[in-house]
Amino acid sequence: MGIQRVGHAVIRMRDLEKAKWFYHEVLGMEIGAETDLGIFFRFGNYHHDLAVFYAAPDGALPNGTEVGLDHLALLADNIESVRAIYDRAKAMGVEVVGSADHAITRSLYLRDPEGNKIEVYVDVPEYNWREEGMGGILLPFDIEDIPSPAATH
């Protein structure tokens, strides 16, 4: 088919300053460009992984029942990074929705300032999803059971 992967996502927000604070300051994404359309964010050297475009000032906020994107999932390098983001989010007043063990991933769920759900996760390479299946697995995972990187330094 030729398609290799999802290249980027675009979401809409009413307040781009809040978007900049959340995606740059809380999650650590680099700002690739700011234009009349919005802000382009990236990890590393790719041109952009996420764009946040302006929404109408009276645009409806996500409520979890609307048609459209349910959440954006961001892959972390290790579980300690997920815990560090959890610590930073809590310290910065970001809404933490919860955490889950999906067998294939260990996931943290946050909401950006306008209610978009963001998953920050790490893969679990020892879980063989090809043989054991995937999808719909929801096991308890207490992110606070992971030692805080700040506490280990």
Phi, psi and omega in degrees: 000334178094337180285133184259321183187173172289128184272320178192168175236152176233127175238163178247139176222151179281329186240102183285339175293320176293323177298315180299315179301311185292305187286329179270306186282316183280309184270347175082016178287146175280150175269117180277319181195151170239126182229183176296335178285320185162211184240136177252122182250155179210162168248127176068221189263002179286147185301316171195142178255335181212138171238142175242114180259156177298138169250161176301144180304333179257016179299142181293140177278152177300140178232003177090355180241354184283159174287140177132197183297127177279313177200162176251128182252129181244122183278125177264163182282332179198170184292332177295325176293321177298315179297320179297320178294320175302311180300314181295317180299313179298317181295332183262007176077021179281140178291120174264117183281322180160189178218157182206149171257111180262016184071308179279336179218161167245123193233144173244137180241130180234168170240135174287175186300344180247014171097001176291133181276131181238126175258130172245121188221166173232139176290154175247091188297334181285348177276121182268088183293335179295326180261325187263353178088173180201167177092124176079006178276123183223096180248157179296143175210112180264106182302333180286350173286343177277128180301137179290131178302328179294328182283342182266359181254000000 
